[in-house]
Amino acid sequence: MNPHLKSGLFFLGLLLLILVFVDFMITTGLKSSDMRDMNRVNKAANKEYVPQIAVFGSSVSEMGIKSYRIQQQTGLSVFNFSFSGTRYIQYRGLIRKLNAEKEGTRIVILAETYFSFTPVKALTAFENYLPYLTDERIYNPLYQIQPELVWKSKWVPFYKFAWVPHTYYLYSLNGWSRILNPDTRVDTLLGWTPVNRGWEVDQDEQLRKAKYFEVKIDTGIVKDYVNCIRELKAAGRTVILILPPIYTEISKKITDFSPIRKTLSSIGNAEKVPFWDFTSSQICDDKSLFYNSNHLNVTGATLFSGMIADSINQLLGPESGGFKPE
């Protein structure tokens, strides 16, 4: 063999080994990260934390459902697995992953909003799911949304390095920090992302200029959603459907919430699961409880989460062990 070719192959092989090692180290770090959505993906996919009450949803519930408020009032452990900008059709694999754990979770709250059953053609923060593409329950829902990207990221060596954002590596460094110093960080917020500010100054103007839009419901997504509910119930879990509060001007002037309300109500009746609609509650009329038209601030989240906790205690009855704080 030509000595130059032999030398080139040797260095190529060495480079590949280095890349494989680097990939392994990055992935290992990611699986231990507790930063933002990566934390939530890890908690569900690794079964690192299996709460008695698991909350799934988008940013509406990520900011709006205060986990430890519910935990305090019900006496049940809670974790908020909600993902900003993400719909059920993307994170459904994580619900099924959590459901595979026989013990632990008693209640699964599915918090929806007007876009919950709208088709989506692009993944949100796909990089957070990369360490778990070998799990078919997680891989398949992602593949159905953006097949080429997901397939290449799984099967083409190092392809992901061409597109992942810089946060991918920051999360890995954070994970290694936790591996080396496991007691350095504790998620006291239990997945909740608080926003401690009042109504943003430009929101009234944005609402005034906003154009009317129609809430769309994809029947294929609804069918999958119903199947997921049935799987959770078959595993002995209580499923609760929730529509969180939204500032009243949205539902009065910008869109009609009837399609999502009717869909969830129909699902609740057919599958015999509670559906709690808070989009007409008094919270919705109080601008001071929101920081924008879709998201509650800390004050609003505290009030709303107390309402959820009260409803859970009523649903489970005295035998639930729930209690009210003094």
Protein Blocks (a to p, Z undefined) as FASTA:
>chain_A
ZZklmmmmmmmmmmmmmmmmmmmmmmmmmmmpcghjllmmmmmmnomaccfbdcdddfkl
mmmmcfklmmmmnopacddfbdehiafklmmmmmmmmmmpmghjfbdcddddfklmgccf
bdehkllmmmmmmpmklmmmmmmmmmmlmmmmmmmghklmmmpcfklmmmmmmmmmmmmm
mmlpccfknopacddddddfklmmmmmmpccddddddfklmmmmmmmmmmmmmnopacdd
ddddddfklmmmmpcfklmmmmmmmmmmmnopacddfklgfklmmmklpcbfkbccfklm
mmmmmmmmmmmmmmnommnopacdZZ
